[in-house]
Amino acid sequence: MLVPASVSDYRLLAERRLPRAFFDYIDGGAYNELTLAANRNDLDALKLHQRVLRGASAIDTSTVVLGQKLAQPLILGPVGLAGLFARRGEVQAARAAAAAGVPFCLSTVSICPIEELSAAGTAPFWFQLYVIRDRGYAAELLARARAAGCTTLVFTVDLPVFATRYRDVRNGMTGGAGLFGRLAKTWEIARHFGWLVDVPLGGKPLTFGNLAKAVPSARSLEAMKGWVDAQFDAGVTWKDLDWVRQNWHGHIVIKGVLDADDAKAAADIGAGAIVVSNHGGRQLDGAPSAISVLPRVVDAVGDRMEVLMDGGIRSGQDVAKALALGAKAVMLGRAWTYGLAARGEAGVAEVLALLKRELTVTMTLLGAERVGDIDAVALDH
Ligand SMILES: Cc1cc2nc3c(=O)[nH]c(=O)nc-3n(C[C@H](O)[C@H](O)[C@H](O)COP(=O)(O)O)c2cc1C
């Protein structure tokens, strides 16, 4: 039995517990996974600048993002289908986030609906919306999020189309599996007994909670893909963001920006923050890593809005590197999802505690007592 010491260990536990297709759905990226790899490689290539004997003994990892106090500079980013990895997975993750004092962002394509999260009484959570063609449906989702007390809307702009993930195709996740494919899938599911009892047999029926009317079943990615193909709108422009502004009076975060001019456009429409992100390497394969474009985006808009980033964050050291390059905070995608798939709420809580311990040690060795003290000097050039 592996005693997990790092996020990579939770990844291994998740791999053991989930049927292959679901693990690959989390772990994989678009096409040749070049951008997925770049996110990690570019973080690894950055060197931290050690300082000694600076009396950094009272480390404070807290920060403020969009007026909200965070116990550490991170947010659980939107991850679709999280309720397939553990029973009512979004509720479990939101509970762990609330206990750890960091926000949880619910995906449009979650298993648990908005109302299930608010009924679980976790904490004000954030809600993520995709660019949907049916404005009536989008307005309804925003009204539901508002009624549930969501403070912050994360508007994801880097998925006007669905990029292909070869692993999902090979695993039959996007349909088209022949008889042998279907048998292999059934065998995979049967041999992951712990997951089988926890998720498909143990909980409520699996549906896309927020889209139950539009997509009746969440048993295959195909259903979601069909809905995405019909509903996601590649014709949307920055002008259409006025519609979002009019329909949402809380904070707006634009997620999926890699270009300085796009970042300026986000500031112009009154977004409070952007997330520098390539969707965890799941969309434009060949795009640069998020960490490599972060400095130029911060240069362009850092004085007008808060700049967040995600992509490849797996440790407290990674968090410090992103902060050193100007991020106010980071979003986690796979890191919390591995924790959830490995051990449910406890796994997410453990991953968050682990990252906090790692950030605390890193700050001590950088000689930075507060997250605001982590700046470009924290990197060795
Ligand atoms: C399994 C999975 C599902 C995701 N679903 C969504 C989603 O529904 N909405 C969204 O805006 N981003 C989604 N993302 C992207 C994440 O929010 C985030 O940008 C990305 O995972 C960050 O990279 P990391 O996983 O390396 O931390 C998803 C990512 C993964 C891994």
Ligand as a Chemical Component Dictionary entry (heavy atoms), coordinates in Angstrom:
data_LIG
# 
_chem_comp.id                   LIG 
_chem_comp.type                 NON-POLYMER 
_chem_comp.pdbx_formal_charge   0 
_chem_comp.three_letter_code    LIG 
# 
loop_
_chem_comp_atom.comp_id 
_chem_comp_atom.atom_id 
_chem_comp_atom.alt_atom_id 
_chem_comp_atom.type_symbol 
_chem_comp_atom.charge 
_chem_comp_atom.model_Cartn_x 
_chem_comp_atom.model_Cartn_y 
_chem_comp_atom.model_Cartn_z 
_chem_comp_atom.pdbx_ordinal 
LIG C1  C1  C 0 -10.437 16.243 -16.270 1  
LIG C2  C2  C 0 -10.447 17.718 -16.529 2  
LIG C3  C3  C 0 -11.647 18.360 -16.785 3  
LIG C4  C4  C 0 -11.667 19.746 -16.995 4  
LIG N1  N1  N 0 -12.876 20.379 -17.163 5  
LIG C5  C5  C 0 -12.900 21.728 -17.267 6  
LIG C6  C6  C 0 -14.144 22.412 -17.316 7  
LIG O1  O1  O 0 -15.218 21.817 -17.250 8  
LIG N2  N2  N 0 -14.108 23.764 -17.437 9  
LIG C7  C7  C 0 -12.939 24.472 -17.503 10 
LIG O2  O2  O 0 -12.960 25.697 -17.610 11 
LIG N3  N3  N 0 -11.760 23.845 -17.435 12 
LIG C8  C8  C 0 -11.720 22.500 -17.312 13 
LIG N4  N4  N 0 -10.507 21.865 -17.218 14 
LIG C9  C9  C 0 -9.258  22.647 -17.203 15 
LIG C10 C10 C 0 -8.864  23.000 -15.775 16 
LIG O3  O3  O 0 -9.770  23.911 -15.194 17 
LIG C11 C11 C 0 -7.477  23.647 -15.739 18 
LIG O4  O4  O 0 -7.414  24.716 -16.646 19 
LIG C12 C12 C 0 -6.336  22.668 -16.047 20 
LIG O5  O5  O 0 -6.639  21.377 -15.579 21 
LIG C13 C13 C 0 -5.051  23.169 -15.414 22 
LIG O6  O6  O 0 -3.991  22.317 -15.652 23 
LIG P1  P1  P 0 -3.500  21.200 -14.586 24 
LIG O7  O7  O 0 -4.522  20.113 -14.633 25 
LIG O8  O8  O 0 -2.184  20.780 -15.117 26 
LIG O9  O9  O 0 -3.438  21.850 -13.230 27 
LIG C14 C14 C 0 -10.458 20.480 -16.996 28 
LIG C15 C15 C 0 -9.247  19.814 -16.747 29 
LIG C16 C16 C 0 -9.232  18.455 -16.510 30 
LIG C17 C17 C 0 -7.920  17.786 -16.199 31 
# 
loop_
_chem_comp_bond.comp_id 
_chem_comp_bond.atom_id_1 
_chem_comp_bond.atom_id_2 
_chem_comp_bond.value_order 
_chem_comp_bond.pdbx_ordinal 
LIG C1  C2  SING 1  
LIG C2  C3  SING 2  
LIG C2  C16 DOUB 3  
LIG C3  C4  DOUB 4  
LIG C4  N1  SING 5  
LIG C4  C14 SING 6  
LIG N1  C5  DOUB 7  
LIG C5  C6  SING 8  
LIG C5  C8  SING 9  
LIG C6  O1  DOUB 10 
LIG C6  N2  SING 11 
LIG N2  C7  SING 12 
LIG C7  O2  DOUB 13 
LIG C7  N3  SING 14 
LIG N3  C8  DOUB 15 
LIG C8  N4  SING 16 
LIG N4  C9  SING 17 
LIG N4  C14 SING 18 
LIG C9  C10 SING 19 
LIG C10 O3  SING 20 
LIG C10 C11 SING 21 
LIG C11 O4  SING 22 
LIG C11 C12 SING 23 
LIG C12 O5  SING 24 
LIG C12 C13 SING 25 
LIG C13 O6  SING 26 
LIG O6  P1  SING 27 
LIG P1  O7  DOUB 28 
LIG P1  O8  SING 29 
LIG P1  O9  SING 30 
LIG C14 C15 DOUB 31 
LIG C15 C16 SING 32 
LIG C16 C17 SING 33 
# 
